Amino acid sequence: MFLQSQWVVSKKFDLAFFLFPFLMGVVYFLLIYFFPAFALPITAVVWVVFAQAHFGSTWFIYFDKKNRQYYREHPIRYYVMPLVVAVAVLYLGYVNLTLLVVLISIASLYHVTKQSYGVLQLYRMKNGESSAGERQTEKMALFGWSLFFGGYGAFHLPDFRQFILPVETLARIGLWALFAVCAGLTILMVKQFIVRRQNSIQKNVFLVASLLLYSPYLYAAVILVDIYQMEIATLTSLIAHYMQYIGIVWLVNRNKYQETTPYGAGSPILKNISKRVPLILAVILGYGLLMAAFRWGVPQGNLALYKILPNVVLALVAVHFYLDAFIWKFSNPYYRETVLPFIKPPNHLTTRS
């Protein structure tokens, strides 16, 4: 039996930021496939507008006065460690870029799948699904399939194969053993779906799409010509993640920094940005173009700068991963009080089913 309607925020918001974004990845891939002559500019636009807007959204936490008061009570976590992570990434990128990319990729896979699981949990709560066993099955399947698809793609990259050469055979056996485990978990989820008294279409669509999120790596591995194919697969997979994150950040900020809230009064910059869409777009584009300048704007003639400045992007990505482990952790009373209550429909979005 299907529940008629169980939206996390509202029908409009869920469709725009939780469900439709999976189709955006398909649209991007089809554009690349049918218009290969424009593949590079299309990819650059997606990277600037979606990927970097998602990463750049994190830094707004430091413009919140109440946050800064809390962070001063925990300076190592919110000020010292982000700097340590950034410096470590810049150093590792200078001495061993392959190792850095491998580590960033692993951290990204965990970060992305963790977000998918978090949104899935919101749907579970809306649906009244309280079975710990089913929750654990879905969690293991999400992480398992993400790791399998990502690992399958990685094995087709010469640099990665060289990196794991001493244990390549063992790693391949492990990859296919993981596939068998994931297949078993999928069968178990189907059985749980069948016997469950009520199901939500929205939740199950989100679950299936999340399980297949990294599947473009299968295609990229088959037709692999160069590393660029893997970059296309990454953006195809992660557009949904980027849009989910951007949507949630916008939703929280839109609700939190109002004239009538103490947060808005104490954080005028966030209050002004959050209610002006053109200003939001300008900030997003500005940050994305700045990251593009770091990544592609450094002249290759200066070897030192060429090995350092492009990795500024990866350093900020790594800090984003680090901070996100804390700022969305609702078991922390501070974030349960200052973030969770604002994941609700804004006034101009209907809550009707």
Phi and psi in degrees as a GROMACS rama.xvg file:
@    title "Ramachandran Plot"
@    xaxis  label "Phi"
@    yaxis  label "Psi"
@TYPE xy
-101.384  137.956  PHE-2
-69.4178  144.298  LEU-3
-66.1061  -41.4685  GLN-4
-161.599  122.771  SER-5
-141.012  91.6697  GLN-6
-95.6775  144.649  TRP-7
-69.5426  -50.3045  VAL-8
-110.02  -63.7538  VAL-9
-163.344  167.678  SER-10
-61.1225  -47.035  LYS-11
-63.0886  -46.4696  LYS-12
-67.0068  -46.9233  PHE-13
-60.8308  -42.6492  ASP-14
-65.0875  -40.5772  LEU-15
-72.5557  -38.9397  ALA-16
-116.305  -16.8366  PHE-17
-107.977  -38.9326  PHE-18
-105.238  -49.6706  LEU-19
-60.068  -35.1909  PHE-20
-54.9024  -27.8077  PRO-21
-62.2332  -35.5584  PHE-22
-71.0168  -27.5737  LEU-23
-61.4959  -36.9402  MET-24
-62.6124  -39.9917  GLY-25
-64.8078  -43.2296  VAL-26
-60.6755  -45.0539  VAL-27
-59.6321  -46.1084  TYR-28
-62.771  -42.6814  PHE-29
-64.8856  -37.736  LEU-30
-62.2914  -43.3455  LEU-31
-64.2315  -40.6912  ILE-32
-69.1156  -43.9314  TYR-33
-90.1666  -17.5706  PHE-34
-128.493  63.6928  PHE-35
-61.2997  -25.8667  PRO-36
-65.0057  -23.6548  ALA-37
-105.773  13.2495  PHE-38
-59.3152  -44.2173  ALA-39
-65.3001  -50.2823  LEU-40
-65.3476  -35.5831  PRO-41
-63.2635  -44.3695  ILE-42
-64.1641  -40.7658  THR-43
-62.8788  -41.6317  ALA-44
-62.8258  -45.7273  VAL-45
-62.1445  -41.9182  VAL-46
-62.8352  -43.7455  TRP-47
-71.2144  -49.0235  VAL-48
-77.9843  -41.6781  VAL-49
-96.6041  -56.1207  PHE-50
-62.5717  -50.7006  ALA-51
-74.876  -28.6971  GLN-52
-62.9565  -38.7263  ALA-53
-64.3799  -47.2005  HIS-54
-67.0811  -42.401  PHE-55
-67.6512  -22.7239  GLY-56
-60.5203  -25.8109  SER-57
-63.4682  -36.4571  THR-58
-70.1258  -14.0881  TRP-59
-66.2318  -17.8762  PHE-60
-60.2101  -27.8647  ILE-61
-80.4439  -7.58242  TYR-62
-89.7156  -5.98643  PHE-63
-86.84  120.85  ASP-64
-60.5869  -42.8683  LYS-65
-65.1367  -38.5275  LYS-66
-60.0392  -46.5066  ASN-67
-61.2306  -36.9053  ARG-68
-62.6868  -42.2542  GLN-69
-68.1851  -39.921  TYR-70
-67.1136  -32.2376  TYR-71
-65.6225  -23.2412  ARG-72
-79.7217  -15.7796  GLU-73
-132.871  60.1904  HIS-74
-64.4118  -33.3348  PRO-75
-65.0615  -44.8404  ILE-76
-66.5206  -42.4221  ARG-77
-103.762  -12.0092  TYR-78
-123.154  -48.6636  TYR-79
-72.7958  -51.5958  VAL-80
-63.9233  -40.2941  MET-81
-57.4713  -38.3145  PRO-82
-67.5318  -40.5455  LEU-83
-62.5436  -44.7384  VAL-84
-60.8538  -45.3516  VAL-85
-62.3541  -45.6246  ALA-86
-64.8505  -41.3957  VAL-87
-61.9638  -40.8338  ALA-88
-65.9897  -43.5213  VAL-89
-61.9211  -40.9879  LEU-90
-66.9436  -46.9642  TYR-91
-64.1671  -38.0108  LEU-92
-63.9314  -30.2825  GLY-93
-73.973  -38.566  TYR-94
-95.6282  -27.4146  VAL-95
-156.742  82.7789  ASN-96
-65.6414  -34.8866  LEU-97
-60.7471  -46.6446  THR-98
-62.0349  -41.4866  LEU-99
-61.075  -45.1644  LEU-100
-63.3999  -39.4631  VAL-101
-61.8514  -47.3959  VAL-102
-65.8885  -41.8099  LEU-103
-63.8133  -39.1066  ILE-104
-64.2669  -41.7489  SER-105
-64.2389  -45.0878  ILE-106
-63.0057  -38.1194  ALA-107
-64.6505  -44.5676  SER-108
-59.5443  -43.3881  LEU-109
-65.7276  -45.3931  TYR-110
-60.4312  -46.6191  HIS-111
-66.0922  -46.1242  VAL-112
-67.5742  -33.8192  THR-113
-62.6067  -40.2614  LYS-114
-66.1017  -43.3713  GLN-115
-58.1787  -42.9758  SER-116
-65.4919  -37.035  TYR-117
-63.4921  -45.0639  GLY-118
-64.9125  -40.0452  VAL-119
-59.3872  -38.0436  LEU-120
-63.7083  -36.5021  GLN-121
-62.5536  -41.3746  LEU-122
-65.1179  -39.6457  TYR-123
-60.5929  -43.2432  ARG-124
-64.1984  -41.6127  MET-125
-62.9951  -33.1345  LYS-126
-86.2444  -5.30958  ASN-127
71.3135  26.8432  GLY-128
-87.1216  111.743  GLU-129
-116.326  3.8023  SER-130
-69.3289  118.287  SER-131
-65.4985  -34.782  ALA-132
-64.7591  -44.0778  GLY-133
-66.4578  -39.791  GLU-134
-60.9326  -43.3478  ARG-135
-67.2627  -38.2612  GLN-136
-61.6803  -46.6253  THR-137
-65.6366  -37.8502  GLU-138
-64.0832  -47.647  LYS-139
-63.7705  -38.1133  MET-140
-66.1812  -41.514  ALA-141
-59.9822  -50.806  LEU-142
-68.9959  -36.9465  PHE-143
-64.1801  -49.9536  GLY-144
-66.3828  -38.0206  TRP-145
-60.4994  -44.404  SER-146
-67.3095  -38.4196  LEU-147
-65.3851  -51.5169  PHE-148
-61.1354  -45.122  PHE-149
-63.7882  -42.1203  GLY-150
-65.3038  -39.5774  GLY-151
-61.1393  -43.0763  TYR-152
-65.7636  -41.3877  GLY-153
-62.0244  -34.8912  ALA-154
-65.5894  -14.0634  PHE-155
-96.5513  6.26579  HIS-156
-99.3359  121.169  LEU-157
-55.4139  -41.5346  PRO-158
-62.7814  -39.0951  ASP-159
-69.5875  -42.361  PHE-160
-61.3571  -38.9756  ARG-161
-65.3752  -36.4453  GLN-162
-65.8349  -37.3925  PHE-163
-104.106  15.4959  ILE-164
-49.1228  -42.9241  LEU-165
-62.3619  -25.4841  PRO-166
-124.366  24.1239  VAL-167
-60.6822  -45.2663  GLU-168
-61.249  -45.6012  THR-169
-63.4719  -39.5411  LEU-170
-65.2151  -38.6581  ALA-171
-66.2844  -40.4933  ARG-172
-61.4646  -42.8135  ILE-173
-62.7703  -37.3767  GLY-174
-62.9613  -45.0343  LEU-175
-76.2162  -25.6428  TRP-176
-66.635  -38.5081  ALA-177
-62.8328  -40.2908  LEU-178
-57.8607  -43.7126  PHE-179
-63.023  -41.1934  ALA-180
-63.6442  -44.0668  VAL-181
-63.164  -40.1356  CYS-182
-61.7078  -42.2883  ALA-183
-63.3674  -41.5871  GLY-184
-64.3469  -37.2084  LEU-185
-65.0331  -43.3493  THR-186
-59.8401  -41.4614  ILE-187
-64.1598  -40.7753  LEU-188
-64.278  -37.3883  MET-189
-63.3593  -42.2893  VAL-190
-63.1252  -42.1281  LYS-191
-63.5703  -38.7591  GLN-192
-62.0463  -42.156  PHE-193
-66.6944  -40.9477  ILE-194
-87.1784  -12.4373  VAL-195
-65.5266  136.385  ARG-196
-67.4044  -33.296  ARG-197
-145.7  142.599  GLN-198
-130.435  155.424  ASN-199
-110.142  129.222  SER-200
-60.2521  -45.3077  ILE-201
-59.3942  -46.7448  GLN-202
-62.9901  -42.7478  LYS-203
-74.1617  -33.0521  ASN-204
-63.0261  -44.3877  VAL-205
-63.8204  -41.1125  PHE-206
-62.1827  -49.2289  LEU-207
-63.0651  -44.7424  VAL-208
-63.1531  -36.8644  ALA-209
-69.8617  -37.2524  SER-210
-62.0913  -34.2432  LEU-211
-96.4812  8.67268  LEU-212
-54.7826  -43.0746  LEU-213
-92.7979  7.67892  TYR-214
-61.3226  -25.1561  SER-215
-55.6803  -20.0984  PRO-216
-64.7583  -26.4268  TYR-217
-62.7275  -46.8702  LEU-218
-65.6877  -44.3037  TYR-219
-61.6336  -36.9724  ALA-220
-67.9476  -36.5915  ALA-221
-70.6632  -42.2956  VAL-222
-101.871  15.8112  ILE-223
-54.6853  124.682  LEU-224
-111.514  -44.1266  VAL-225
-152.949  -178.287  ASP-226
-62.2129  -23.4089  ILE-227
-60.4202  -32.8092  TYR-228
-62.5379  -36.5153  GLN-229
-69.4687  -33.447  MET-230
-65.9068  -39.4657  GLU-231
-62.3358  -45.0025  ILE-232
-60.709  -39.0018  ALA-233
-63.3879  -47.3223  THR-234
-67.383  -38.2769  LEU-235
-58.1364  -41.8632  THR-236
-70.6622  -43.0686  SER-237
-97.0307  -3.23287  LEU-238
-55.2025  -40.6629  ILE-239
-61.1203  -44.9032  ALA-240
-61.2022  -45.8937  HIS-241
-59.4017  -46.0833  TYR-242
-68.6129  -35.8697  MET-243
-60.7743  -46.2744  GLN-244
-65.712  -46.7582  TYR-245
-59.1615  -42.1267  ILE-246
-63.1197  -43.6945  GLY-247
-66.7745  -43.2844  ILE-248
-62.4698  -45.3927  VAL-249
-60.3331  -43.4027  TRP-250
-60.7112  -48.8049  LEU-251
-61.7861  -47.7415  VAL-252
-65.9043  -38.827  ASN-253
-62.3518  -38.3688  ARG-254
-82.6448  -31.4046  ASN-255
-82.0913  -40.5894  LYS-256
-102.342  66.6681  TYR-257
-104.626  165.155  GLN-258
-59.2196  -31.2101  GLU-259
-90.6855  -1.12474  THR-260
-106.409  149.565  THR-261
-64.8203  -24.6708  PRO-262
-68.9099  -39.8109  TYR-263
-66.1953  -41.4952  GLY-264
-64.6552  -34.4694  ALA-265
-87.817  -10.3039  GLY-266
-134.634  74.2327  SER-267
-61.5903  -33.1762  PRO-268
-62.7812  -47.5622  ILE-269
-67.54  -34.7125  LEU-270
-63.243  -42.6621  LYS-271
-71.8039  -38.5822  ASN-272
-70.4666  -44.1538  ILE-273
-66.1367  -22.8329  SER-274
-104.513  5.43206  LYS-275
-123.92  103.058  ARG-276
-59.365  -44.701  VAL-277
-58.7397  -36.6645  PRO-278
-69.5424  -39.1608  LEU-279
-58.771  -47.2886  ILE-280
-63.7917  -37.4194  LEU-281
-65.2542  -42.9921  ALA-282
-64.3972  -44.8264  VAL-283
-58.7108  -49.2623  ILE-284
-65.7488  -40.5597  LEU-285
-61.8916  -44.8608  GLY-286
-65.5683  -43.0765  TYR-287
-61.6011  -41.8849  GLY-288
-67.7212  -35.0772  LEU-289
-63.0734  -43.753  LEU-290
-65.565  -35.9332  MET-291
-64.3144  -36.9238  ALA-292
-64.6128  -40.3671  ALA-293
-64.6922  -41.1803  PHE-294
-76.811  -42.7257  ARG-295
-116.652  -6.91178  TRP-296
-95.9263  2.42798  GLY-297
-88.5027  125.788  VAL-298
-65.3673  136.418  PRO-299
-71.4109  -12.6643  GLN-300
-64.7706  -29.4257  GLY-301
-97.3144  98.563  ASN-302
-61.6408  -41.2279  LEU-303
-63.1247  -48.9938  ALA-304
-64.7282  -36.9306  LEU-305
-66.3841  -26.7804  TYR-306
-92.0066  -8.36954  LYS-307
-111.265  -56.3213  ILE-308
-61.3776  -41.9371  LEU-309
-59.9199  -27.9709  PRO-310
-78.5975  -5.0889  ASN-311
-59.6125  -37.1037  VAL-312
-61.1324  -47.269  VAL-313
-66.1473  -33.8322  LEU-314
-63.5249  -43.4202  ALA-315
-69.3789  -34.5364  LEU-316
-61.5165  -44.7895  VAL-317
-64.0093  -39.241  ALA-318
-65.8208  -38.6505  VAL-319
-57.0994  -47.1057  HIS-320
-59.5414  -43.7148  PHE-321
-63.128  -50.9542  TYR-322
-65.7078  -35.3885  LEU-323
-63.9796  -23.0803  ASP-324
-66.0806  -16.5613  ALA-325
-110.763  -43.2567  PHE-326
-76.8761  -9.8568  ILE-327
-115.953  18.0409  TRP-328
-91.3706  97.4778  LYS-329
-78.4151  -4.65801  PHE-330
-72.5987  -16.3404  SER-331
-80.1329  119.636  ASN-332
-54.6343  -32.7557  PRO-333
-63.7787  -47.372  TYR-334
-77.2083  -26.43  TYR-335
-65.3018  -29.3675  ARG-336
-87.3294  -37.0417  GLU-337
-102.088  -7.47757  THR-338
-124.008  -52.7765  VAL-339
-56.047  -41.1561  LEU-340
-63.9344  -15.3039  PRO-341
-98.4697  4.01254  PHE-342
-86.243  77.0272  ILE-343
-151.227  164.063  LYS-344
-64.5771  133.414  PRO-345
-64.8118  167.379  PRO-346
-60.5898  -31.0654  ASN-347
-91.0291  3.26323  HIS-348
-107.062  130.327  LEU-349
-75.3213  148.68  THR-350
-100.724  6.60438  THR-351
-66.5635  150.19  ARG-352
